[in-house]
Structure formats: C-alpha cells, structure tokens
Amino acid sequence: MASIPRLAALAVPATAVALAFACAAVVTAAVLTAAPASAATTATAGTSITAADPRVARTGRSQVQPDGAVYFAYPGVGFAVAIDGTRVAMAVDATSDNSYVDVMVDGGAARKVHLAKGAQTLVLAEGLAAGPHRVEVVNRSEAWLGKATVRRFDTDGAWLPAPALPQRKLLVMGDSVTCGEAIDRVPGAKKEASWWDARASYGMLLARDLQAQVQLVCAGGRGLVRTWDNHTDQLNLPDYYQLAIADQQQPVKWDQRQYHPDLIISAIGTNDFNVGIPEREQYVGTYVRLVRTLLADHPQAKIVLTEGAMLKNERKTALVAYLAETVRRVGDPRVQAVPSTTYPGDPQDAHPTREQHAAMARDLAPQMRKVMGW
C-alpha cells in the first residue's frame, strides 16, 4: 500500500506526480475581525491562557485536549487573540520539521514562521505600543507535512475578549490545490514544505471576499474514490470529511455539530482522473452518497460541486459530466454544479500559482453570491 506522499516526491518537477498532488484539500480558516476598542474596558488580567480558552478565537477543525491544548493538522486552522499589552507568545509542539504558520499583528502583513519538531515557545509579537492589539496565527501546512498542538498563549498585559468571527460559514473540500500547495514557490528551487500557503489559497481568498469563516478540509494526492496513484485503501474525501485529524494510522473524528456551513464547495477529482477516467457508476454513486451525507449533516447548507483548476481535455469533460449526473440523481435544489476555469500552474509546478489562486477566487465569488443571495 502506498504511503502518504513524502516531500522528496513533491520535489519532482511538474509531471504526473505533481498533478496528483493537486487534489489535496480541505481544512479551515476564517476572516477575523478586531474586537471593538471599547473591549479594553472589559479586559481580564492574566499572563497565560490555554489555547481552548474562550478568549481565543479558533477557526478550522481541531481537537481540544483535556488540558486545554488544541491539536490540529488541516491547513487554514487559525487562532486569534486580543490583548492590552506589548507582547504575545505561543507555546506549541510540532510532530515534524515541515510545519509552518503565518503570524499577523493588527491586520498587518503575514510573517512566515517555521515550527521546529518538538516543544517551543514562539514570540508572536513584542515591543508593541501600549494599548489594544490583535494577533493571529494561521496554519500554512497540510496534515501529511506535520501536525501541531498549541498549548497556551502568554502576554505581558491583559486579555481582551476574543476577536469576533464572521457569521457566514464556508466549508471548502478538496485536494492539494485547496490546501495551497506550491503557492509560495521559489523559482529554480526544489519543492519544500515552506511552499504551502493556506491563506493565499482560493478557498481562503473567497472567504475573505464573502466575509465568511472557512474550513479547508483537504488532503494532497487524494480524490473521491482513489488516490493519485490508484489506491482505494487510503483516506479519500468521504473519509477525511469525517475527520478533525486526517491521519491514516491515528485519525481523529470530527463532530459535524461543531460547525454548520452555509455553503459547501467540493473541488475534488484531479487525483481520481490522474491514472485515467474512473468507472462512471463507481464515481457518480460515491459522489451521490457523499452529497446525501452532507445534506443530512448540514440541512441548511447549499452545496456546489466543481471540477477544479487542473484537469483539461477529455478528463475534464468526463468529470463535468459526472458532476452533472450527480446533481441530477441527488435531485435537490440545494445542490448544483458550477464550472471551473483551468489554471495550469507554470513550468516549475503544475499546481496553480499565487496569481492563479487569486483568479480562481475571483471566478467563484460572483457564482457563490448568486447561489447564496449574498
């Protein structure tokens, strides 16, 4: 049985291997808004709080530990705190040397931070002017690169109420494209773990445009019925949709009641079609069952199926036909298919570039507004 793809394999130039990884995705992020300035008057004193403390705004799928630590793996998982002080630090453990996070202070530019394997304390901000501030951390990496546990946040000041989250909620499911693979590519270099960038992925960009929270539930190299290299005995979308931690050996189940999206986007299929066009009934039947599960779990949600950015020619044509048949067989007005434009990456990597992800989000935004009436 093939294992989850390793980084060495991802260093191969854009070929069938690179194409396969395009399909990995679903994980979670959110657009965070600052607490109102008046919140400073309701600050609560204390230097340390656990990651599960209500003064921490959390987005994305994760597992809360008995001691208040928060274990996560999907890209786009986020934490946000508000302080009246000058410094914030975060105690975090990482399972590998391949995880990265973005750190933003007061809505400023993101700073990419590497998580070393093991326990560490990261200074997220220091030397700030006295007064209220907001600090955000967002996971850049996908599950197979590494998992992490945030244990606590520390400040030299006082904690303000958690930053507010948007009321609208998205769930974006997919593969490596949804996970943001190779967005932060370096010309002429071999692929490495620092190239993943969930915040610049089409799903998170779309969420910001729609003023919504978003969960990215995605996994590189995976599909609806099979992986990029034709394995059906590994986690594929119907499996990892059910998980908070998408790990083959130690999966952690997700309680769907914790997050009810208004809109679900499923952009899966590139990896299924990597070794040829899947058998029609197997594919459509599996998709119909998944969509019915989504409707049962989230009856208020609208569901959009799309073929994604990487397929072309007869494989794209076949998947579009399969999606149309899925919608017809489900027969529910809450479900529809929308087209995707093909974005072929560049000569260095077949995954969409940063600019192409932005274009994908722009393509989807008016279609999603029409679907939702937003």
Secondary structure as GFF3:
##gff-version 3
##sequence-region A 1 374
A	DSSP	alpha_helix	7	10	.	.	.	ID=ss1
A	DSSP	alpha_helix	16	21	.	.	.	ID=ss2
A	DSSP	beta_strand	23	30	.	.	.	ID=ss3
A	DSSP	three_ten_helix	37	42	.	.	.	ID=ss4
A	DSSP	beta_strand	44	45	.	.	.	ID=ss5
A	DSSP	beta_strand	48	50	.	.	.	ID=ss6
A	DSSP	beta_strand	57	59	.	.	.	ID=ss7
A	DSSP	beta_strand	62	64	.	.	.	ID=ss8
A	DSSP	beta_strand	70	72	.	.	.	ID=ss9
A	DSSP	beta_strand	78	84	.	.	.	ID=ss10
A	DSSP	beta_strand	88	94	.	.	.	ID=ss11
A	DSSP	beta_strand	99	105	.	.	.	ID=ss12
A	DSSP	beta_strand	111	115	.	.	.	ID=ss13
A	DSSP	beta_strand	118	125	.	.	.	ID=ss14
A	DSSP	beta_strand	132	139	.	.	.	ID=ss15
A	DSSP	three_ten_helix	143	145	.	.	.	ID=ss16
A	DSSP	beta_strand	148	155	.	.	.	ID=ss17
A	DSSP	beta_strand	158	159	.	.	.	ID=ss18
A	DSSP	beta_strand	168	175	.	.	.	ID=ss19
A	DSSP	alpha_helix	176	179	.	.	.	ID=ss20
A	DSSP	three_ten_helix	193	195	.	.	.	ID=ss21
A	DSSP	three_ten_helix	198	200	.	.	.	ID=ss22
A	DSSP	alpha_helix	202	210	.	.	.	ID=ss23
A	DSSP	beta_strand	212	218	.	.	.	ID=ss24
A	DSSP	alpha_helix	237	240	.	.	.	ID=ss25
A	DSSP	beta_strand	243	245	.	.	.	ID=ss26
A	DSSP	beta_strand	252	253	.	.	.	ID=ss27
A	DSSP	three_ten_helix	256	258	.	.	.	ID=ss28
A	DSSP	beta_strand	263	267	.	.	.	ID=ss29
A	DSSP	alpha_helix	280	297	.	.	.	ID=ss30
A	DSSP	beta_strand	302	306	.	.	.	ID=ss31
A	DSSP	alpha_helix	313	330	.	.	.	ID=ss32
A	DSSP	beta_strand	335	337	.	.	.	ID=ss33
A	DSSP	alpha_helix	354	372	.	.	.	ID=ss34
###
